[in-house]
């Protein structure tokens, strides 16, 4: 972790900030130092089509992001590069970790979300985006435009944010209505919705069963939701059998 700490220290020289280009170069060198060839090959197989992956493990990225979030994060984001998946992921993680009101994060998130181009970027950033209960409704309203988007990763961002942060009783029925309205054919949208339905089942079983009996999910997403519930260690043998009996043909 020496270099991670050094990145923060070396971003200034003689008590003056380094030029933005030098900071970006320094971060890139640190990521290259932390990259692992075998991990890059393994991860590339899990993220089809991603050709700009260095192969840095998530815990290391999170540690760098936390260091950046403690410093001059606005300058970092202003000069951050999009040359690799990890460099883009760091931007989203920093937005998650930085302690600042959501109204300041919002325009930066609006700039960042179009950069999401695969499920790994999406899900890792969503998991990092923390906010206090007092901002929850503001974040919920922010998500709605992405949930009604026509872009695959906009919608996935919204759905994964739901399953990470909003599966609660007071949001549940609106969540079900949102899922009914999602008609995008993208694989990563459908998988996210199925995953989210399975999390709803884990936390609110009677309500989710009731939803599944009359939901408007397409057959593929519906059956995938049942499959995920069946595969879950949180489902009882009786619940798994019920899900099997509900499968559409």
C-alpha positions in Angstrom: 0.0 0.0 0.0 3.1 2.3 0.1 2.4 3.6 -3.4 -1.3 4.3 -2.6 -0.2 6.5 0.3 2.5 8.0 -1.8 0.0 9.0 -4.5 -1.7 11.2 -2.0 1.5 12.6 -0.6 3.1 13.2 -4.0 0.1 15.0 -5.5 1.8 18.1 -3.9 5.3 19.2 -4.4 6.9 22.0 -2.2 3.4 22.5 -0.8 2.0 23.2 -4.3 -0.3 20.9 -6.2 1.2 19.0 -9.1 -0.2 19.9 -12.5 -3.3 17.8 -13.4 -1.5 15.9 -16.1 1.2 14.8 -13.7 -1.4 13.7 -11.1 -3.1 11.6 -13.8 0.2 10.1 -14.9 1.1 9.2 -11.3 -2.3 7.5 -10.8 -1.9 5.5 -14.0 1.6 4.3 -13.0 0.2 3.3 -9.6 -2.6 1.3 -11.2 -0.1 -0.4 -13.6 2.0 -1.3 -10.6 -0.9 -2.9 -8.9 -2.2 -4.8 -12.0 -1.9 -8.6 -12.2 -1.7 -10.3 -15.6 -3.4 -13.5 -14.5 -6.2 -11.5 -12.8 -6.6 -9.4 -15.9 -7.1 -12.5 -18.1 -9.5 -14.0 -15.6 -11.6 -10.8 -15.3 -11.6 -10.1 -19.0 -13.5 -13.4 -19.4 -16.2 -12.2 -17.1 -16.6 -8.8 -18.8 -17.1 -9.5 -22.5 -16.0 -6.7 -24.8 -13.9 -4.8 -22.2 -10.6 -4.3 -23.9 -9.1 -1.6 -21.6 -8.8 -3.6 -18.3 -5.6 -3.4 -16.4 -6.3 -6.2 -13.9 -6.4 -4.4 -10.5 -8.3 -6.1 -7.8 -11.3 -4.3 -6.3 -10.0 -4.0 -2.7 -7.0 -2.2 -4.0 -9.2 0.1 -6.1 -11.4 0.8 -3.1 -8.3 1.7 -1.0 -7.1 4.2 -3.6 -10.6 5.7 -4.0 -10.9 6.2 -0.2 -7.5 8.0 -0.2 -8.6 10.2 -3.1 -11.9 11.0 -1.5 -10.1 12.3 1.6 -8.1 14.8 -0.5 -8.9 17.3 -3.2 -11.4 15.0 -4.9 -12.9 17.7 -7.1 -9.5 18.4 -8.7 -9.0 14.7 -9.1 -12.3 14.2 -10.9 -11.7 17.3 -13.1 -8.4 15.8 -14.4 -9.3 12.1 -14.2 -8.8 10.0 -17.4 -11.0 7.4 -19.0 -8.1 5.4 -20.5 -8.9 2.1 -18.6 -11.9 0.5 -16.9 -10.1 0.9 -13.6 -9.6 4.6 -14.1 -13.3 5.1 -14.8 -14.3 2.9 -11.9 -12.2 4.9 -9.5 -14.1 8.0 -10.5 -17.4 6.4 -9.5 -16.0 5.0 -6.3 -14.6 8.4 -5.2 -18.1 9.9 -5.7 -19.4 7.1 -3.5 -16.9 7.6 -0.7 -16.6 11.4 -0.6 -18.4 13.1 2.2 -20.4 15.8 0.6 -24.1 16.5 0.2 -25.9 14.7 -2.5 -26.8 17.9 -4.3 -23.0 18.4 -5.0 -22.6 14.8 -6.1 -25.6 14.8 -8.4 -24.2 16.8 -11.4 -21.0 14.8 -11.1 -22.9 11.5 -11.1 -24.8 12.7 -14.2 -21.5 13.2 -15.9 -20.2 9.8 -14.7 -23.1 7.5 -15.4 -22.8 7.7 -19.3 -19.3 6.2 -18.8 -20.7 3.0 -17.5 -20.2 0.4 -20.2 -20.3 -3.0 -18.4 -21.8 -4.8 -15.5 -18.7 -4.7 -13.4 -18.3 -1.0 -13.6 -21.9 -0.5 -12.8 -22.2 -2.9 -9.8 -18.9 -1.9 -8.2 -19.8 1.8 -8.3 -23.4 1.2 -7.0 -22.0 -0.7 -4.0 -19.8 2.3 -3.2 -22.5 5.0 -3.4 -23.4 5.6 0.2 -25.7 8.4 1.5 -27.4 9.2 4.8 -31.1 8.4 5.5 -31.9 12.1 5.2 -30.9 12.1 1.5 -32.6 8.8 0.6 -35.7 10.3 -1.0 -33.6 12.8 -3.0 -31.5 9.9 -4.4 -34.7 7.9 -5.1 -36.1 10.7 -7.3 -32.7 11.0 -9.0 -32.8 7.3 -10.0 -36.1 7.5 -11.8 -34.8 9.1 -15.0 -32.3 6.3 -15.3 -34.9 3.6 -14.7 -37.0 5.0 -17.5 -34.1 5.4 -19.9 -33.7 3.6 -23.2 -30.0 2.8 -22.5 -29.0 -0.6 -21.1 -26.5 0.6 -18.5 -28.6 3.6 -17.4 -31.4 1.1 -16.4 -29.0 -1.4 -14.9 -27.5 1.4 -12.8 -31.0 2.3 -11.5 -32.0 -1.3 -10.8 -28.7 -2.2 -9.0 -29.0 1.0 -6.9 -32.5 -0.3 -5.9 -31.3 -3.7 -4.9 -28.3 -2.3 -3.0 -30.1 0.6 -1.2 -33.8 0.7 -1.5 -35.4 -2.7 -0.9 -37.4 -1.5 2.1 -41.1 -1.8 2.9 -41.9 1.9 2.1 -40.4 1.5 -1.4 -41.4 -2.0 -2.2 -44.7 -1.5 -4.1 -43.3 1.3 -6.2 -40.3 -0.9 -7.0 -42.6 -3.6 -8.3 -44.4 -1.1 -10.5 -41.1 0.1 -11.8 -40.0 -3.4 -12.7 -43.3 -4.0 -14.5 -42.6 -1.0 -16.7 -39.1 -2.0 -17.7 -39.3 -3.4 -21.2 -35.7 -3.2 -22.3 -34.3 -6.3 -24.1 -30.8 -5.9 -22.9 -29.4 -9.0 -21.1 -27.8 -6.9 -18.3 -31.1 -5.1 -17.7 -33.0 -8.4 -17.4 -30.4 -10.0 -15.2 -30.4 -7.0 -12.9 -34.2 -7.1 -12.6 -34.2 -10.8 -11.9 -31.5 -10.4 -9.3 -33.4 -7.5 -7.6 -36.6 -9.6 -7.5 -34.8 -12.4 -5.8 -33.5 -9.9 -3.2 -37.1 -8.6 -2.7 -38.1 -12.2 -2.1 -35.4 -12.7 0.5 -36.6 -9.7 2.5 -40.3 -9.6 1.8 -41.4 -13.1 0.9 -45.3 -12.9 1.0 -45.3 -9.5 -0.9 -42.9 -10.8 -3.6 -44.9 -14.0 -4.1 -48.0 -11.9 -4.5 -46.2 -9.7 -7.0 -44.9 -12.7 -9.0 -48.5 -14.1 -9.4 -49.6 -11.1 -11.4 -46.4 -9.3 -12.5 -45.8 -8.0 -16.0 -42.3 -9.2 -16.4 -41.4 -10.8 -19.7 -41.2 -14.6 -19.5 -37.4 -14.7 -19.6 -36.9 -12.2 -16.7 -39.8 -13.8 -14.8 -38.3 -17.3 -15.0 -34.8 -16.0 -14.3 -36.2 -14.4 -11.1 -37.7 -17.7 -10.0 -34.4 -19.5 -10.8 -32.4 -17.0 -8.7 -34.9 -17.5 -5.8 -34.5 -21.3 -6.2 -30.7 -21.1 -6.2 -30.7 -18.8 -3.1 -29.6 -20.3 0.2 -32.2 -18.1 1.9 -35.0 -20.0 0.3 -36.5 -23.1 2.0 -37.2 -26.4 0.2 -40.9 -25.5 0.2 -40.3 -22.1 -1.2 -38.1 -23.5 -3.9 -40.8 -26.0 -4.8 -43.3 -23.3 -5.0 -41.1 -21.3 -7.4 -40.7 -24.4 -9.6 -44.5 -24.7 -9.8 -44.8 -21.1 -10.9 -42.5 -21.3 -13.9 -43.9 -20.0 -17.2 -43.6 -22.2 -20.3 
